[in-house]
Structures are given as C-alpha cells and as structure tokens.
Amino acid sequence: MAFTGFHQDDFNVFDIDGLDERMESIRNRIQPKFKAIGDELTEPVSRMTGQEMHVHIAKHARRTKNPPNDTWMAFSHDKKGYKKHPHFQIGLFDDHLFMWLAYIYELPGKEQVAESFLNHITDIHQSIPGDYVISLDHTKKEAERLDAIDLEKALTRLQNVKKAEFLIGRHFQPDDSVLKDRNRFLKEAQTTFQTLTPLFNISMEST
C-alpha cells in the first residue's frame, strides 16, 4: 500500500464499538499506512541517529475486551522491541496525530536519562521549539507545550517515580493539511525526529 496521508476516516476508527470491530479497522486502514511510513523513514531515521533502526507496529495483542483508544508505530534500534528503549513514535488518537521521542515506564535506567536531561535543560529549551509538546503519560491525550511546562519538575518526576514517563514531540489536528499530503507529512516527520535526535543521543549514552 502506498502512503497517501492521513484523513478523517483514519481518526474515525476510534468511534467503532467493540474490540474485534475496531481492531479490524485498525489493521485494514492504519497499519498498512504505518508499514508504508516505516518503509520510507527507517533509512533516514537510521542515518540521523547513527543507529540501525527497526519498525514496530503496535498489535494490541494483550487486549481481550476494551478496544484501544490509540494506535502507533515505533522506530527502535532493537529489532526485538522498543518499550525498554528510547524510541520514536508516530500514532493516532481520535482527535490528533502524535510524533514522539518516547521514554515509557518499561524503560530501565530512567534515572540516568533524567539526570542527563536535567544537566542539559538549558540546551533543551534552546534547541527544541517552544511549541513542541510534552506528555507524562502515553495512555492519555493531554500534553503541555514545552514553553509552558515546568521541565525541571517533569524530569525530576521521571528520575524519582518508578512509573513516570516522558514523551516530547508534536501534535497535529486531523484537519491539518500536513497530514493529507504524503510528501509534506514525511518531511515533517523527518524534521521532527531530526530536531529530537540530540535528546535521543544523550539518552542512548545514558542507558
């Protein structure tokens, strides 16, 4: 399947009731687009990070009753998985698309990553645009702009709270013209991940 962008129908899959019914639509509509995006971006992301990156598409295999509220793909240097490593994500909730550099609760060594980020907190503010957003829980939609959040507090929480998470990146609304244009979307994703790569590299050195 050739990737042609994301459209409102892709976001509407989260309105479908029932686990099996929603998953069928995710498999048919969203996952082929993720695969096509992976085919396009794996090499550029590998080149910018200096790591051989691998694509992982969320299967939601552990779900037995409740349908997923979001779905995503990840780029990780580990061919076997991504949750225990710093990784890049592209995914959808019903009301936005996200692009993240993600540190989720399964990641060991979060204390060291947080400490490294705290030591570079001025550099983060200077190198990452203020309209990038931060989430402290990948299961929730809410995110706060970098130029509005207490970054030191968020990173201290990552350092001290076992289940804490830290995701930094961008949100796009379903009607954003970038999502509907294949070339613009792929360029925007590369630009976003390139902007976040210095943080990725810092964290890779810390874990």
Backbone as numpy.savetxt, mean C-alpha at the origin, in Angstrom:
# Nx Ny Nz CAx CAy CAz Cx Cy Cz
-4.98 -10.03 -19.47 -5.82 -8.84 -19.47 -4.94 -7.59 -19.47
-5.18 -6.69 -20.40 -4.46 -5.42 -20.44 -5.05 -4.47 -19.41
-4.20 -3.77 -18.69 -4.67 -2.81 -17.70 -5.09 -1.52 -18.39
-6.31 -1.11 -18.15 -6.85 0.11 -18.77 -7.27 1.15 -17.74
-6.95 0.92 -16.48 -7.32 1.87 -15.45 -8.40 1.31 -14.54
-8.74 2.09 -13.51 -9.80 1.73 -12.58 -11.00 2.64 -12.80
-12.20 2.04 -12.64 -13.44 2.77 -12.87 -14.41 2.49 -11.72
-15.51 3.21 -11.70 -16.44 3.11 -10.58 -16.92 1.68 -10.35
-17.08 0.91 -11.40 -17.53 -0.48 -11.23 -16.55 -1.29 -10.40
-15.27 -0.94 -10.44 -14.29 -1.66 -9.64 -14.50 -1.40 -8.15
-14.86 -0.18 -7.82 -15.13 0.17 -6.42 -16.47 -0.39 -5.95
-17.37 -0.58 -6.89 -18.71 -1.08 -6.55 -18.71 -2.54 -6.12
-17.61 -3.27 -6.31 -17.58 -4.67 -5.90 -17.80 -4.80 -4.39
-17.47 -3.73 -3.65 -17.60 -3.80 -2.19 -19.04 -3.55 -1.74
-19.92 -3.30 -2.69 -21.36 -3.21 -2.38 -22.05 -4.56 -2.52
-21.35 -5.54 -3.04 -21.92 -6.87 -3.26 -22.00 -7.63 -1.95
-23.17 -8.15 -1.64 -23.37 -8.91 -0.40 -22.86 -10.35 -0.58
-22.38 -10.91 0.54 -21.99 -12.32 0.53 -20.51 -12.50 0.20
-19.86 -13.36 0.97 -18.43 -13.61 0.77 -18.15 -14.17 -0.62
-18.85 -15.22 -1.00 -18.57 -15.87 -2.28 -18.84 -14.94 -3.44
-19.94 -14.20 -3.36 -20.33 -13.32 -4.45 -19.32 -12.17 -4.61
-18.92 -11.58 -3.48 -17.97 -10.47 -3.56 -16.61 -10.97 -4.03
-16.19 -12.12 -3.52 -14.89 -12.65 -3.92 -14.87 -13.01 -5.40
-15.96 -13.51 -5.91 -16.02 -13.82 -7.35 -15.79 -12.55 -8.17
-16.41 -11.46 -7.74 -16.24 -10.20 -8.46 -14.82 -9.66 -8.31
-14.24 -9.79 -7.12 -12.85 -9.36 -6.93 -11.92 -10.17 -7.82
-12.14 -11.47 -7.87 -11.28 -12.32 -8.70 -11.43 -11.99 -10.18
-12.64 -11.68 -10.60 -12.89 -11.44 -12.02 -12.55 -10.03 -12.47
-12.76 -9.04 -11.58 -12.59 -7.64 -11.98 -11.26 -7.05 -11.52
-10.92 -7.28 -10.26 -9.80 -6.55 -9.66 -8.48 -7.29 -9.80
-8.47 -8.58 -9.49 -7.21 -9.30 -9.48 -6.52 -9.34 -10.85
-7.25 -9.46 -11.97 -6.55 -9.38 -13.26 -5.88 -8.03 -13.48
-6.48 -6.95 -12.96 -5.85 -5.64 -13.07 -4.60 -5.57 -12.21
-4.67 -6.15 -11.02 -3.48 -6.20 -10.17 -2.34 -6.95 -10.85
-2.68 -8.07 -11.47 -1.65 -8.84 -12.17 -1.03 -8.03 -13.30
-1.87 -7.33 -14.04 -1.36 -6.51 -15.15 -0.50 -5.37 -14.64
-0.90 -4.76 -13.53 -0.09 -3.71 -12.92 1.25 -4.28 -12.47
1.20 -5.45 -11.86 2.44 -6.10 -11.43 3.38 -6.36 -12.60
2.82 -6.79 -13.72 3.64 -7.04 -14.90 4.33 -5.76 -15.37
3.66 -4.63 -15.18 4.21 -3.35 -15.63 5.21 -2.75 -14.63
4.95 -2.93 -13.35 5.70 -2.18 -12.34 6.79 -2.96 -11.62
6.78 -4.28 -11.71 7.77 -5.05 -10.96 9.19 -4.65 -11.32
9.47 -4.52 -12.59 10.83 -4.15 -13.00 11.20 -2.74 -12.55
10.34 -1.72 -12.76 10.70 -0.38 -12.28 10.88 -0.31 -10.77
10.01 -0.99 -10.01 10.14 -0.95 -8.55 11.41 -1.69 -8.12
11.74 -2.77 -8.79 12.99 -3.48 -8.50 14.19 -2.57 -8.76
14.12 -1.85 -9.85 15.24 -0.98 -10.22 15.40 0.16 -9.22
14.30 0.78 -8.82 14.41 1.94 -7.93 14.82 1.54 -6.52
14.49 0.33 -6.09 14.83 -0.10 -4.73 16.15 -0.85 -4.66
16.62 -1.34 -5.82 17.82 -2.16 -5.81 17.56 -3.55 -5.28
16.28 -3.95 -5.20 15.88 -5.28 -4.73 15.07 -5.97 -5.82
15.23 -7.26 -5.96 14.36 -8.00 -6.87 12.99 -8.13 -6.21
12.00 -7.47 -6.77 10.68 -7.42 -6.16 9.75 -8.47 -6.78
8.81 -8.93 -5.95 7.84 -9.94 -6.37 6.43 -9.44 -6.04
5.48 -9.81 -6.88 4.10 -9.38 -6.70 3.33 -10.42 -5.89
2.56 -9.94 -4.92 1.66 -10.77 -4.14 0.27 -10.15 -4.21
-0.70 -10.94 -4.59 -2.08 -10.46 -4.68 -2.89 -11.10 -3.56
-3.55 -10.27 -2.77 -4.31 -10.76 -1.62 -5.38 -11.75 -2.08
-5.41 -12.92 -1.43 -6.38 -13.95 -1.78 -7.55 -14.00 -0.80
-7.38 -13.40 0.38 -8.42 -13.40 1.42 -8.85 -14.83 1.76
-7.88 -15.73 1.74 -8.19 -17.15 1.87 -8.69 -17.53 3.26
-8.34 -16.77 4.27 -8.74 -17.12 5.63 -10.18 -16.75 5.94
-10.81 -16.00 5.06 -12.17 -15.57 5.32 -13.15 -16.72 5.09
-14.05 -16.88 6.04 -15.06 -17.94 5.93 -16.48 -17.40 5.99
-16.63 -16.13 6.36 -17.98 -15.58 6.51 -18.10 -14.16 5.97
-17.34 -13.24 6.56 -17.48 -11.83 6.20 -16.68 -11.50 4.94
-17.30 -10.84 3.96 -16.57 -10.46 2.74 -15.57 -9.35 3.05
-14.47 -9.27 2.30 -13.46 -8.24 2.56 -13.98 -6.84 2.23
-13.54 -5.87 3.04 -13.90 -4.47 2.80 -12.91 -3.77 1.89
-11.77 -4.42 1.65 -10.77 -3.88 0.74 -9.99 -5.04 0.13
-9.21 -4.72 -0.87 -8.36 -5.74 -1.49 -7.13 -5.04 -2.05
-6.03 -5.79 -2.23 -4.77 -5.12 -2.55 -3.79 -6.07 -3.20
-2.74 -5.49 -3.73 -1.57 -6.20 -4.22 -0.36 -5.62 -3.50
0.72 -6.39 -3.42 1.92 -5.92 -2.73 3.15 -6.26 -3.55
4.16 -5.40 -3.42 5.49 -5.65 -3.98 6.44 -5.87 -2.82
7.09 -7.03 -2.80 8.02 -7.38 -1.72 9.26 -8.04 -2.31
10.38 -7.87 -1.59 11.61 -8.53 -2.04 11.59 -10.03 -1.74
10.64 -10.46 -0.90 10.55 -11.87 -0.53 9.53 -12.56 -1.43
9.98 -13.55 -2.16 9.09 -14.26 -3.08 7.99 -15.02 -2.35
8.24 -15.37 -1.07 7.29 -16.19 -0.32 6.20 -15.38 0.36
6.42 -14.10 0.56 5.41 -13.32 1.26 5.84 -11.88 1.44
4.94 -11.08 2.02 5.21 -9.66 2.15 4.90 -9.11 3.53
4.07 -9.76 4.32 3.56 -9.18 5.55 4.65 -8.95 6.60
5.69 -9.74 6.57 6.75 -9.62 7.56 7.88 -8.71 7.08
7.64 -7.97 6.01 8.67 -7.12 5.43 8.10 -5.75 5.09
8.95 -4.73 5.01 8.52 -3.48 4.38 8.08 -3.78 2.95
6.95 -3.23 2.53 6.47 -3.53 1.19 5.61 -2.39 0.66
5.48 -2.36 -0.65 4.61 -1.38 -1.31 3.27 -2.04 -1.62
2.22 -1.26 -1.54 0.87 -1.76 -1.82 0.13 -0.84 -2.78
-0.74 -1.44 -3.58 -1.80 -0.74 -4.31 -3.08 -1.49 -4.01
-4.14 -0.77 -3.63 -5.38 -1.46 -3.31 -6.57 -0.53 -3.28
-7.74 -1.12 -3.03 -8.99 -0.38 -3.07 -9.84 -0.65 -1.84
-10.43 0.41 -1.29 -11.65 0.36 -0.50 -12.79 0.79 -1.41
-13.99 0.87 -0.88 -15.12 1.27 -1.72 -15.07 2.73 -2.13
-14.33 3.55 -1.37 -14.35 4.99 -1.63 -13.00 5.59 -1.97
-11.96 4.78 -2.11 -10.68 5.31 -2.56 -9.73 4.19 -2.95
-8.74 4.56 -3.75 -7.61 3.69 -4.06 -6.42 4.18 -3.25
-5.64 3.24 -2.73 -4.47 3.62 -1.94 -3.19 3.09 -2.56
-2.13 3.86 -2.37 -0.76 3.43 -2.68 0.04 3.63 -1.41
0.62 2.57 -0.88 1.29 2.63 0.42 2.72 2.10 0.35
3.55 2.63 1.21 4.69 1.91 1.75 4.24 1.45 3.12
4.22 0.14 3.35 3.50 -0.41 4.50 4.40 -1.17 5.46
4.12 -0.92 6.74 4.74 -1.65 7.85 3.61 -2.11 8.74
3.19 -3.36 8.57 2.02 -3.85 9.28 2.44 -4.72 10.46
1.46 -5.15 11.25 1.76 -5.67 12.59 2.61 -6.95 12.57
2.60 -7.69 11.46 3.40 -8.92 11.40 4.90 -8.64 11.28
5.28 -7.41 10.99 6.68 -7.09 10.75 7.52 -7.19 12.02
8.53 -8.07 12.05 9.44 -8.09 13.20 10.42 -6.92 13.09
10.94 -6.50 14.23 11.92 -5.42 14.21 11.34 -4.05 13.97
10.05 -3.88 14.27 9.43 -2.56 14.09 10.09 -1.50 14.96
10.59 -1.92 16.12 11.24 -0.97 17.01 12.44 -0.31 16.33
13.23 -1.12 15.64 14.40 -0.60 14.96 14.00 0.30 13.78
12.97 -0.11 13.05 12.49 0.71 11.94 12.01 2.06 12.46
11.21 2.04 13.52 10.69 3.28 14.10 11.82 4.17 14.57
12.82 3.58 15.22 13.95 4.37 15.71 14.70 5.03 14.56
14.88 4.28 13.46 15.56 4.85 12.29 14.76 6.01 11.71
13.44 5.83 11.63 12.59 6.91 11.11 12.62 8.13 12.04
12.60 7.89 13.34 12.67 9.00 14.28 13.99 9.76 14.12
15.04 9.05 13.83 16.33 9.70 13.62 16.37 10.50 12.31
15.45 10.18 11.40 15.39 10.87 10.11 14.10 11.69 9.98
13.49 12.07 11.07 12.16 12.68 11.01 12.18 14.00 10.24
13.24 14.77 10.38 13.35 16.02 9.62 13.46 15.74 8.13
14.26 14.74 7.78 14.40 14.37 6.37 13.08 13.90 5.78
12.29 13.17 6.57 10.99 12.69 6.09 10.09 13.88 5.77
10.03 14.84 6.67 9.18 16.01 6.43 9.66 16.81 5.22
10.97 16.82 4.98 11.51 17.61 3.88 11.40 16.91 2.54
11.40 15.57 2.55 11.45 14.83 1.28 10.10 14.27 0.83
9.16 14.11 1.76 7.84 13.56 1.41 6.83 14.71 1.36
6.08 14.84 0.27 5.10 15.93 0.18 4.10 15.90 1.33
3.69 17.07 1.77 2.79 17.17 2.91 1.41 16.60 2.67
1.01 16.47 1.38 -0.31 15.91 1.10 -0.30 14.39 1.03
0.85 13.75 1.19 0.87 12.31 1.39 0.17 12.02 2.72
-0.40 10.82 2.83 -1.19 10.50 4.02 -0.59 9.33 4.78
-0.94 9.26 6.06 -0.44 8.21 6.94 -1.61 7.50 7.59
-1.53 6.18 7.61 -2.50 5.34 8.30 -1.78 4.58 9.40
-2.47 4.39 10.52 -1.90 3.63 11.63 -2.60 2.29 11.79
-3.46 1.94 10.82 -4.18 0.67 10.85 -4.63 0.34 9.43
-4.04 -0.70 8.83 -4.33 -0.99 7.42 -5.74 -1.48 7.19
-6.45 -1.87 8.25 -7.82 -2.38 8.08 -8.85 -1.26 8.05
-8.42 -0.02 8.34 -9.35 1.10 8.39 -9.09 2.08 7.26
-10.15 2.78 6.87 -10.05 3.73 5.76 -9.32 5.01 6.14
-9.40 5.37 7.43 -8.95 6.68 7.84 -7.45 6.86 7.65
-7.07 8.04 7.23 -5.66 8.41 7.09 -5.56 9.91 7.30
-4.39 10.35 7.75 -4.17 11.77 8.04 -3.00 12.28 7.23
-3.13 13.50 6.76 -2.06 14.10 5.97 -0.77 14.19 6.78
0.34 14.00 6.09 1.64 14.09 6.73 1.85 15.45 7.38
1.38 16.52 6.71 1.61 17.86 7.25 0.66 18.21 8.39
-0.22 17.26 8.75 -1.15 17.51 9.86 -0.94 16.56 11.03
-0.31 15.43 10.78 -0.18 14.41 11.82 1.01 14.71 12.73
0.95 14.25 13.95 2.10 14.29 14.86 2.95 13.07 14.52
3.92 13.25 13.64 4.70 12.13 13.12 5.53 11.49 14.21
6.09 12.28 15.09 6.90 11.72 16.17 6.05 10.81 17.06
4.83 11.22 17.33 3.92 10.42 18.15 3.58 9.11 17.44
3.31 9.18 16.14 2.95 7.98 15.38 4.10 7.00 15.35
5.32 7.50 15.18 6.48 6.61 15.11 6.85 6.06 16.49
6.64 6.86 17.53 6.87 6.37 18.88 5.90 5.24 19.21
4.67 5.36 18.72 3.68 4.29 18.92 4.13 3.03 18.17
4.64 3.19 16.96 5.15 2.05 16.20 6.27 1.36 16.96
7.06 2.15 17.65 8.20 1.64 18.39 7.78 0.87 19.64
6.69 1.30 20.28 6.36 0.81 21.62 5.15 -0.11 21.70
4.29 -0.10 20.68 3.04 -0.87 20.74 3.16 -2.07 19.80
2.96 -3.25 20.35 3.21 -4.50 19.61 2.41 -4.58 18.31
1.14 -4.20 18.33 0.27 -4.33 17.16 0.24 -3.06 16.31
1.08 -2.09 16.62 1.06 -0.83 15.89 1.47 -1.02 14.43
0.96 -0.16 13.57 1.28 -0.18 12.16 1.62 1.23 11.69
2.23 1.30 10.52 2.57 2.59 9.92 2.56 2.42 8.42
1.67 3.15 7.76 1.58 3.12 6.31 1.62 4.56 5.81
2.42 4.82 4.80 2.55 6.17 4.27 2.44 6.11 2.75
1.66 7.03 2.20 1.47 7.03 0.75 0.40 8.00 0.31
-0.47 7.54 -0.57 -1.45 8.45 -1.18 -2.81 7.77 -1.31
-3.86 8.61 -1.28 -5.23 8.19 -1.56 -5.71 8.87 -2.83
-6.51 8.15 -3.61 -7.12 8.69 -4.82 -8.61 8.39 -4.78
-9.43 9.38 -5.05 -10.86 9.19 -5.09 -11.26 8.45 -6.37
-12.39 7.72 -6.35 -12.77 6.92 -7.52 -12.94 7.73 -8.81
-13.30 9.02 -8.68 -13.51 9.83 -9.88 -12.25 10.57 -10.33
-11.12 10.30 -9.69 -9.87 10.95 -10.09 -9.49 10.50 -11.49
-9.23 11.45 -12.35 -8.94 11.11 -13.75 -7.67 10.28 -13.89
-6.76 10.37 -12.92 -5.53 9.58 -12.97 -5.84 8.08 -13.01
-6.88 7.67 -12.28 -7.20 6.25 -12.19 -7.73 5.69 -13.50
-8.30 6.54 -14.31 -8.96 6.07 -15.53 -8.02 6.01 -16.73
-6.82 6.50 -16.56 -5.86 6.56 -17.65 -4.68 5.64 -17.33
-4.53 4.60 -18.10 -3.50 3.59 -17.84 -2.12 4.19 -17.65
-1.69 4.99 -18.62 -0.33 5.51 -18.57 -0.14 6.49 -17.40
-1.11 7.33 -17.17 -1.00 8.28 -16.06 -0.97 7.54 -14.72
-1.79 6.51 -14.61 -1.82 5.74 -13.36 -0.47 5.08 -13.09
0.06 4.40 -14.08 1.33 3.70 -13.90 2.45 4.70 -13.58
2.43 5.86 -14.24 3.44 6.88 -13.95 3.28 7.41 -12.53
2.03 7.61 -12.10 1.77 8.12 -10.75 2.22 7.12 -9.69
1.97 5.85 -9.96 2.41 4.81 -9.02 3.93 4.78 -8.92
4.60 4.85 -10.05 6.07 4.86 -10.02 6.60 6.08 -9.28
6.00 7.24 -9.53 6.44 8.46 -8.85 6.23 8.35 -7.35
5.09 7.80 -6.94 4.79 7.64 -5.52 5.79 6.70 -4.86
6.03 5.56 -5.46 6.96 4.59 -4.87 8.39 5.13 -4.90
8.74 5.88 -5.95 10.08 6.47 -6.00 10.26 7.46 -4.86
9.23 8.24 -4.57 9.28 9.21 -3.48 9.48 8.50 -2.14
8.87 7.33 -2.00 8.92 6.60 -0.74 10.12 5.65 -0.63
10.83 5.45 -1.71 11.95 4.50 -1.71 13.03 4.83 -0.69
13.38 6.11 -0.46 14.38 6.38 0.59 13.95 5.84 1.96
12.66 5.94 2.28 12.16 5.36 3.54 12.27 3.85 3.51
11.91 3.24 2.38 12.04 1.80 2.23 13.48 1.36 2.47
14.42 2.10 1.88 15.82 1.72 2.03 16.30 1.86 3.48
15.87 2.91 4.15 16.22 3.08 5.56 15.71 1.90 6.38
14.46 1.51 6.12 13.87 0.43 6.90 14.49 -0.92 6.58
14.87 -1.12 5.34 15.54 -2.37 4.97 16.88 -2.51 5.68
17.55 -1.40 5.88 18.82 -1.42 6.60 18.62 -1.67 8.10
17.40 -1.39 8.58 17.11 -1.50 10.01 16.63 -2.88 10.41
16.07 -3.66 9.45 15.47 -4.94 9.79 16.43 -6.09 9.53
